[in-house]
Amino acid sequence: MVNNRRSEMEIIAEILTLSMNGSKTTELLYHGNLSYTQLKNYLPYLLEKNILEEGYVINNGNTYRLYQVTEKGLNLLKDIKKILVHFD
């Protein structure tokens, strides 16, 4: 039986892809189909490793966190995509 769950690499690739143009937390949650717990586990790791960077944007007086993939993150994403191609 094949496991239909996403691997950690697939989840990281999804977060990085969504963050290419900058994404708010809610966008990562909904568009990445992630639980809050999953996102809470991945974001600190990706920020600590300088794969993502965190910024802030102000819209209509509200301040939102914005996550943007770094150059290091783009390189990682390319590598993950190369690896995942072999498992499809």
N, C-alpha and C positions, 0 to 999 in steps of 0.2 A: 504494500500500500504506500502510495506517495504522500508525503507530508506537504500540505498546501500552505503551511505557515511560511512567512517570509524569514529569511536569514538575517542576521545582524548586518551583514554587508548590504543586503537589499534595502534594509531600513535606513542605513547611513546614506546610501546612494540616493534614496528618495528625499531625505532631508536636505542633502547637498543640492540636488536638482531644484527643489522648491526654493532654495535660498540664493539661487543665482542672481536674481534681480531684487533680492531683499524680501524677507517674509516676516510677518508678525507671528507670534506664538499661535494664535487661533488658526491662521492659514496653514501652519505646519501640522497642527492637530487634525484639521478637517481634510485638507487636500492630501496629506500624507497617510490618512487613515490610521492615526496613532492614538493611543490612550494618553491621558495626561501623565500617568506613571511612566510610560515608555519615554515620552518626550523629556520628562524630568530626569531620567537616567542618561539619555543620550546627549542632551545639550551641554551639561557641564563638561563632559568628556571631550566633545568636539571643540568647545571653547578653550579648554585647557591645552589641547594639542595644537591650537592655532589653525584649526581646520575651518572653523566658523569664527566670525567676529560679531560682536554685539554692539548695536548702536541704538539711537533713539530718534523717533520722529514725532513731531507735534502736528496733530490734525484736529481742527475745531476746538482747540484748547485742551485736548486730551493728549497725553504722552504715551507712546507705545514703544515697546522693545522691537527692534528690527534686527533680524539675523541675516548676515551676508556671507556667502562662501568666500574663502580666501584663495590666493593662488595655490597654496599648499592643498587646500580642499579640492580645487579643480583638478590638480594632478592626481589626487587620491580617487576622485570620481572616475577619471579616465581609466585608472588601473582597475578599479572595481568592475567597471563595464567590460573590460577585457577578460577578467576572470569569469564573470557571470555568463558570458557568451559560451564558454566551454561547458556549462552545466545546463544549458537550455535544450 
